[in-house]
Amino acid sequence: MLEEVRKRGWRAVVTMLAHPGTCARQWKRWNVPVPDADAVLARFKRTFGDNFAWEVFTEDDSAGVAFPGVLLREQPKTYEAAAALFDAYIAEAMDAANRHRDIERWGRSGYVSSVHSLAAQGLDQIMVERANDDVEDLQTAIAFARGAARQFECKWGIDFSLWWGVINGCVHGLPSLFHKRNFYMTYFGGADAVSIEGGDLLYDLKNGKPHVLGQTLEEFGRFTRSMTRGEAETPVAVVLPEANGWITPPYWRTNCEAWNYARIPYRQGYRGMDAFFAMAYPGSNYAMDPFPFGRHGSENPPASPFALSCVTPEFAPRPDNVYEAEPVLPFGRYADRNQAREDLYQRSVETSPYRPMADTSWGDIIDVLTASASDHVLCRYKVVVLLGPVRLEKSLKTRLEAYVKQGGILLLAAGVAGPNDTDLCGVEIMPELRAGSAWRWEAGAFAREPFRYCPAKATPGANVRILAQTANGSPLIARHWLGQGQVYTCMTPWFEGGVAMAGAAERMFDEVIGSVQPVTIEGLPLSWVSSKRRDGLIIALANNSDIKWNGLIRVRSLEASTTSCRELLTGESIKIQGEGSQASWDVVVPPFDVRILALGKPTA
């Protein structure tokens, strides 16, 4: 079989767990002897030489293959302990993988909290699982994986699972618009690889032809081979603490927890992280939705043996580790998940209405880094946001000051910044909290909103402008010119309002990030990404709604010679409206579908 794969010119990726304990448990579960990794890899080497890859991690943080059991049993109490436990686990697996350094090594995680840890320990490519209801949304996966890859100089990709716990089965025989949008947005987001988990299900052996999803994947593959996509435009970086453990909070979760397997309570600053990503990717907290049909009459079979929403006895090291989330609705449509699967398959139901995808407020323009990111990495971004309880230690502060002085824009909040950071912020933050009831931006009208803030005053001699203030005149948002760049400081701790983003912080993000946003969209919510290439610009649009999208697309820095616009999936030419900075294109995207615009110079 390997020789046949080689003859067809394909490259192989062998999936084989590297962690000895995890590997032993997984094969014992299947009642099969544990394979000899060296012997398996030797067979691949004889056929492919060094032109193949070894996936050494396969959802070890989410699928319940054993590692989650270790974490549940250890029950780390702090973020640092949870990170150390995970890092030690990766290091143990890498000890086995490092015996074969001549082979490209991949790792696939289920949650974004893992990708920077995997990349930091020397993997050549990191993958994040998406498209099932046990893990997070696509947009944060792209932002975290792409950022981790750039920070640690490796490749990245997305693994699309066909599993849908809602029906306790796979979606290979159902309509495929949900996966179609995932494929194209990932590709134009810059992924180096797209993986299909459960790919043996794409072909209908009974009828002798591909399922609809197989046909969609074939069309997508042919499309990617026929074009040059360019490089995704990502002018914004978000910097999180090293041991952050953050995951997209599902809307059904009733407790605020990080580290999906350790379920550690939130620290200060995490509500601000939730609020920022919810603002950047509206709808991202709906992606993990095992309950779109409400409460089932029976939870057997469960949504998954190990997920954020449930841990079955098989994967619970102790009885008190068994967990089952409460459905959002106290009523439901189906007796159990088997009945749901039979009904949806019988009616050939498009799953998109029940499988939410996030839209984007500013486009897919954000990379997520951690606080160890180097000067070289930081300087590739126009805007850097410090989010969550980042410690503004001397080494990080020095890197950030150098970044700003060279022309960068830095955004941070009280909590990260404190009384000793006047040189960076241009204001002295008082070590106390006060309550406010209204604020205004510059000379505008007051917005009525309760909030907490730290009083502050401008540092004498600093080049500072107060952009927002409380009703009593206390600074709320301050802009400090430092060298060639600027530092925006929010006096509302962690950017947090009463239940979401503080209003003044939201205004600041919209203005600053909006100013570097390469493409603007006028119309109903949409997801989009722009990719710069030598002969122009590619803009990928995904309509996550069940109604037709019609709106205007504008490009911030449009070259004068850019007049042609062609939709690459249909071949349709789209007429330009206006000239120069007023130029726009009127675009229609069908429900739950994608459109790919190629902007460039007219062809002869």
N, C-alpha and C positions, 0 to 999 in steps of 0.2 A: 504493500500500500504506500509506503514512504517513497519507494522508487517511482511509482506512478505519479505521486504528487510532484516529485522533482522534475519528471519529464514534462509535465504541464507548465513548468516555469513558475510554480507557486512557491511561496516561502512558508515554512511551517512554524507554528508556535505550539510548543508542548506545554500543557497545563499539568503541573505536578508540584504538590505542596512541598516546601522545603523545610518547614518546621518539623522536627522529628516527632514531637508529641502529637501535634495536630495530624500529621500524616498517619501515624499509628492508629489514632482514634478513628479517623475517617475510613480507613480500609477495614478496620475491625467492624465498623458499622455495616459495611457491605459484605462482611464475612468472606473477604478475599485477602490473600497474603499481601503484605506490604511490598511494593515493587522496589527493586534496587535502583536507586536514582542514577548511580554511575553507569549501570548496564543500559538503562533506558537512554541516557544521553549519548552513550557510545554508539547505539544503533542510529540515532539521528546524525551523529558526526560522520559515520561511515557513508551516509546517504547525501547529506547536505554540506559537509565540511563545517565551516563556522557560520554558514548563512541560514541560521534559524535562531529562534528566541525561546527562552525558558521562562514561563510564567511561574514565579516562585511563591507568590502570594495570590490567593484566590478568595477574596471576600472574607479574609480571616477576622475582620472586625464586625461582620454582620450576619454571615450565613449560619453561624452556630456550629462550624466544623470542629470546634474545640476551644479556640481562644476565648470567645465570649464566656464559656464556662469557667475558664481560669479567672477571668476578671470578676465574674459574679462571686466566685468562691473567695477571692482575695478581698473584695469589697474595699478598694482604695477610698480614702476619705477626702483627699485633696486633689486639686488639679495637677499639681506637680507629681504626686504619687501615681495618679492614673497615667500621666505621660511617661514617667519612668518605667512603669510596668509594660506599657506598649512598646517603648523603645528597646527594652531588654528582650522582649519577644521577637521583635524584628531582627535584633542583633544575633539572636540564637539561630534564627532561620538563615541569616546572611552568612553565618559561619559555614553552613553546608553549601550555600550557593557560591561562595567565594572560591571554592575549589575548582570552579569552572568559569574563571574570569574571561575566558576567550569567547564565551557565549553571551549574547545580549540578554539581559535579565529584566523581566517585567514584573509589575505588581498591580493587582486589581483590588481596590477597596470599595466598600459599600457607602461610606460616609466621608464627607469632606474633611472631617476632623482628623483623618488619617493621612491625607495625601502629602503634606509637608514632611511628616515623619518618615514616610516611605522614601520620598525623594532625597531626604537628607542623608540616608544611609547608603546611597550609591546605586540605586536602581537606574537602569538605562531608560526605562519608560514606565510611567504611572498611568493607570486606568481607573476610572470611577464608574461604578455600576449605576445605571439609570433605567427608567421606563417601567419599573414595577412599583407597586404601592407600598413597599417596605422601606424605600430609601427616599432621598430628597429630590428636589427639582433639578431640571437640566441647567438652568442659568447659573446657579451657585456652583454646580459641579464644574462648569467651564471656567468660571472666575477663579476657583480655588486650584484646579488642576493646571490651568495655563500659568497662573502665578507661581505655583510651586515648581513647575518645569523651568520657568525663566529664572527663578531664584537659585535653583540648584543645577541648572544647565543639563536638563534631560528632556526626553520627549514626553508627550501626554496623549491621552485618548479617552474615549467614552465607550463603555461596554453596555450594550442595550439588551436587557433581559426581556424574554418573552413571557415571563411569569407574571400573572396578575392574581394576587391573593384573594381579590374580591370574588373570583369565580373558582378559586382553588385549582387553577390550571393555567394553560398558556393561551395566547391570543393569535397563534399562527393562522387559524382559519377564519379570522374575523377581518373586517375592513381595516385598512392600514394607515389612515391619514395621521393618526397620533405618532406612529413611528416615522412617517415621512417627514414631518416637521422636525422631529428630533434629529434625523440624519442630516438634513441640509443645514440646520442652525449649528450643529456641531462641526460640520466640515468647514463652513465659512468662519466659524469661530477660531479656526486654526489648528484643529486636532491633527495629530500625526497618524492616528489609527482610529478606526471604528470597528468595534467587535460586536458580533451578534451571538449572544448567549442562548443556546438552544437552536443553533443553526440547522441541525438535522431535521427540524420540524418545518422548514421552509418549503419542502416539496411534498405534494400529496401523492403518495405511492399508489393509493387506490385508483385515482383518476389519471395518473401518469402525467401530471403537470404541476407547476409551482402553485402554491397558495398565493393569494393576493399580496401578502406581505413579501413573499419571495419575488414576485414580479416587481414590487416597489423597490426592493433592494437591488434587483438587477438593473432597473432604470437608473437608480442613484449611482451604482457603480460605473455604468457606462458614461453617465454625465461627468463624474469626477475625472475620468480618463480622457475626456475630450476638451479640457480647459485648464487654464492657469488661474488659480484663485487669488493670488497675492497674499498679503499679510494683514491679519485683522488689526484694526485701529483700536488701540487700548491706551488712551492718554491718562488714565486714572489708576492709582494703586491704593489699596486698603491694607494697612499694616495691623495685624492682630498680635496678641501676646503669643509667645512660643508655645506654652502649654495651655491652649485655649479650649480644646475639646468641643468647640461650638458646632451645632448642627441646626439645620432649618427647623424651627419649632412648628410641629403639626398643629393644625387648628383644634384638634380634638384633645390635645394634651392638657391635663388639668393641673399639672405640676411643672414648674420651671426647672428643667434639668439639662445639664450638658454631659458630654461623654456618654454616647448612646448606650454603652454596655455597663457603665458604672453608675449611671443615673445620679450624678452628684448635683446638689442644689446650685442654683445660680450664684455667681459672685456679683459684686457691684460692677456696673458697666455692661452687663449682658443684655439688659432690656434695650440699651442703646444700640447694641449690635443687631438685635432682632429688628429694631425699628429701621435701621439703615438699610438692611438687605430687603426688608419688606417695601421700603420706599424705592429702592433701585429696581427690584423685581416684583412688582405687585402680583399677588397670587401665588408666590413661592411657597407660602405656608399651607397651601391646599394640596400640594403634590402627593404627600403621604396620606392617602385617603382610602383606608380599607373598609369604610362604612358608607359608600354613596347610596346604598339601598336601605340604610337604616339598620335596626337591630334584626338579626336573624332569629328564627324560632329556636335554632340549635347552632352552637358555635363549633360543632364537629362536622366536617373538618374545619380547622382554624385557618386564618389568613395565611399563616406561615409558621413553621416550627420554631423559628427564632427571628424576631423582628422587633422594631421599636414598639409595636403595638401588642406583641404577645411573646411569651417564652413558654413553650410547652414542657411538660415534665421530662421529656427525653433530654433536653438541653439545660435543665435546671439542676445544678449540683446539690441544692437543698430544696426542700418543699416550699420554703418561704420565697424562693427565687421565681416560682411560677407566677406569671403575670399576664393579665388580659385587660387591655384598655376598654373603657366604657364607650359604646357607640354614641354618636352625637344625638341621634334621635331615639326616643323610647319606643318607637314603632318601626315596622319594616315591611318590605315588599316580598321577601322570599323566606321559605322555611329554612333553607340552608344554602351554602355556597354551591353545592352540586346543582340545586334547582336553578340558581342564578346562571350557572354556566350553560346548562341545557337550554334555558330560555333565550339567552343572548345568541347562542350558536344557531338555534332553530330560526331565529328571526334575522340573522346576519346583521347584528346591530353595530353601528359605528361607535367605538368606545370613547371617542374624544370628549363628549359631554361629561363623562364620569371620570376622566383622567386628566386633571387640570395641568396646564403648562403656564408658567409665569410669563407675563408681558415685561417690557422694559421701559423705564422712565427716560433713560438717557441713551438707550441702546446697549449692546453688549460691549462695553468699553472699559470694564473694570477687571484688574488682576488682583488677587489676594496674596499678600506676602506675610511673613512673620517678622518679628522685631530684629532678627539676625541678618536681614537683607543687607547686602553690601552697598557701598557708595555707587559702584558701577551699576547695580541693579536699580537703585532708586532714581538715578539720573536719567533713565529712559522714560520717565513719566513726567507729565506736566503738573499733575496734582497728586499729592500724597495725603491720605486721611489716616490718622491714628484712631483706632476704634477699640473699645473695650479697655480693660485695665492694663494697658501697656505701661511698663515701668520706664520712665524717662531717665534711664541711667546715663552716665557720662559718655560712654562709647556711642550709644544711640543718639544722644543729643548732639554730639560732635558731628556725626554723619548727617543729621537733619539740618544743622546750621549750614554746613557746607553745601547741601542740596539747595537750600533756599537762597543762599548768597549767589549761586550760579544761575538763578532765575526760576527756581521751582516754587510751587505754591503748596503750603502746608496747612492742614486743617486739624485742630485738636480742641479738646474741651477740658474744663476744670475737672480735676480728678486725675487725669494724666498730667496736666500742667498744674503747678502749685505756686506757693509764695516765692519759691527760689528760682522761678523760671522767667523772671522779668526780662532777662537779656534776650530770650527767644520770643516771648509774647508781646513785649513792649508795654505790658500792664502788670501791676502788682495785684495778685489774687489774694483776697483775705481768707483766712482759715475759719470760715463760718458759713452757715446756710441761712438764707432769708427767704421769705415767701413773697412772691409777686402775683399780681392779678391782671396786669396788662403790659404790653410792650409795643413798640413801634419801630419800623425800619426808617432810619434817617428822619425826614420831616413828614412822613406819612401819617395816616390815621392810626390810632391805637387799636390793637387787636386784643380783645378780651380773652384771656387764657390764664388759668392758675399755673404756677410753675415755682420751682425752687432755684435759687441762684447764689453764687458767691459774689459778694460785693468786690469791686475792683476799681483801681484808679490808674490812669496813664502814668508811665514812668517819665520823670523829667528828662527832656532831651530826646526821647524816642519819637520816631516818625510814625505816629499812630492816628488812625481815624476811627471814631466810634460809629459803627454802622447801625447797630440796634441798641436800644436802651429801655430800661424799665420806666414805669410811670413817674418814679421819683428821680429819674435822670441817671441812675447807675448804669454803667456799661454792661451790655449783654452780649454783643458781638463786636470784637475789636480787630482791626486790620493793621498789621505792623509791617512796614516796608523794611526789609533787611537785605542789604546788598542789592542784587538785581531782582530778588523775589519778595514774596509776601507770606506772612503768617496770620491765619485767621484763628482767633481764640473765642470759644463759646463759654460763657460763664455759667451756663446751665450744666451741671455735672453730667458727663458721659453723653451729652446731647439729648438727655432723656426728658420727656414731658410727663404728664400725669399717667397716661396709659400707652403712649407711643412716642414719636419724635417730637421734641419741643418745637413749637411753631417758628421761632426765630432761627433754630438750627436747620429746619426744613427749608426756610427761605435762603439761608446761606448756601446749603448744598445745591439747591436749584440754580442759584446764580453762578456759583463758582464752577461746578461740574458742567452746567449748561454752557458756560463760556468756552469750554474746550471740546464740547460734543461735536464730532465731525459731521453728523447728519441729524437733521431735525424732521419730525413727523407731525403733520397736522391732520387730525382725525381721531377716531376712536382708538382705544388702547391696542397696542401691537407689540410684537417682538421683532427686533431687527439688529443686524450687525453689518458693518461696512468693512470691506477688505481692499486695501490699496494695492494696485499692481502697476506695472510700468506704463501700460497704455490707457490707464484710467482707473475707474473705481467699480467695485462690485458691491451691491447692496442686497442682502438677503432679508426677506420679509416673511414673517410667520403670523398668520391670522389664527389666534387661539379661540375664536368666537364662532358661534353657529350662524352668524349672519355675514353677509358680504361686507368686506372692508373697502372703503373708498376714501382716499385722502391724498394730500400733497406731500411730496418728498423734496426736501431742500438740502443742498450740500453747502457747508460753510465756506470752504475754500475751493471754489469752482474755477478750474482753468478756463480761460477765455475761449479756447478751442474746443471745449467739451460741449458738443451739441447733440450727439446721437445718444439714444437710449433704446436698448433692446432687451426684451424679456427673454431669458435664455431657455426656459422650459417650453414656451409656446412659440417662440420666434417672432412675437409681436413687436412692432416698432412703436415707441411711445413718444409723442410730440412734446418738445420743450415749451414751457410757458414763461414769458418774460426773458430778461437778459441779465447777465452779470450776477450780482448778489441777490437779485429778485427772481432768478431762474428757478423753476420748479417743474415737477412731473406729476401729472394726475394718474394715480395708479389704482387698480382694482385687484383685490386678493379674494378668491372664493372662500367660503366658510371652511375652517380647519385645514387650510391649504397653504402653500408657499409660493412665492414669486421671487425670481432672481433677476435683478436689474444690472445690466452692464452699461456703464456710462463711459463715453470716450469720444475720440475724434471721429468725424465722419469718414467713412471708407470710400475709396475711389470707385 
